Amino acid sequence: MNISILAPRIEPLVFDWSAPRRRNAAVAGFLMASLLIHAAGLYIFQIVYPPTIALLPPPARVNLITSDSEEGRTLLRWIEAEDPAIASTTRRPPDAKAYALPKLQHVPSYFATEPALKEVPPLVVDLRVPSSQPPGPVPMIHRPAAVPVHPAPTTVVFSKELEGLGAPMFASPSFKASTAEPPESVRFRIAVGGHGEILYCFSLNSSGDPALDEQARNYLALGRFSPRATNGDQSLIWGIATVEWGNDVARSQPAPTTAAP
């Protein structure tokens, strides 16, 4: 009886797990060759620095010009002839003294200015005590006359755009302030039509009194300029009207206060 035993079949692995081949000798050879090439390059292309040498400054030299030689005497004569200090100075004569004082004549001070003489005191001196109220005219003190206050009416000043329209016609002014404070000049922007009427009037500032502002606006709105020749042109002329207050503005009287019982 023959019994055959079948050996199991071994399947190949996905990855190759065999030992790597020895390549250490090749890597070591490449490293050695690279080292030798670098050493040769550094030797060939090496940088040679020059040695450091400290240079000392040159010694100081002083040249003296003396009269021992003809060249020195010639140079000294030329320097003396060209010296500006000697040429600009005044040389004293050889026979003059070193400290000779100038001859000056003394002039007294009273020759130039005559002194003022004092008055001779009186021979008889009055030894009486002076009076505290000596006789004399009584001073009259006159009060200055009061300057009359002239009436200054309220006026309206127009800008240059409205000067060619002539003098406007306004109603008789009648302004009454609601406060006791003096008002400031108030300005309005107005538009004048072709027939001289004031169509628009806008306030630009306030006089400090709203009641006076409204009265000034109504006063300007009722004014009329002379009609201008428009030739069919009905365009408006805009300008500035400034109301300067006078002393004809009626002041408000304070309400009387009743005494408490």
Secondary structure by P-SEA (a helix, b strand, c coil): cbbbbbcbbbbbbcccccccccaaaaaaaaaaaaaaaaaaaaaabbbbbccbbbbccccbbbbbbccccaaaaaaaaaaaaaccccccccccccccccccccbbbbbbccccbbbbbbbbccccccccccccccccccbbbbcccccccccccbbbbbccccccccbbbbccbbbbbcccccccbbbbbbbbcccccccbbbbccccccaaaaaaaaaaaaacccccccccccbbbbbbbbbbbbcccbbbbbcccccccc
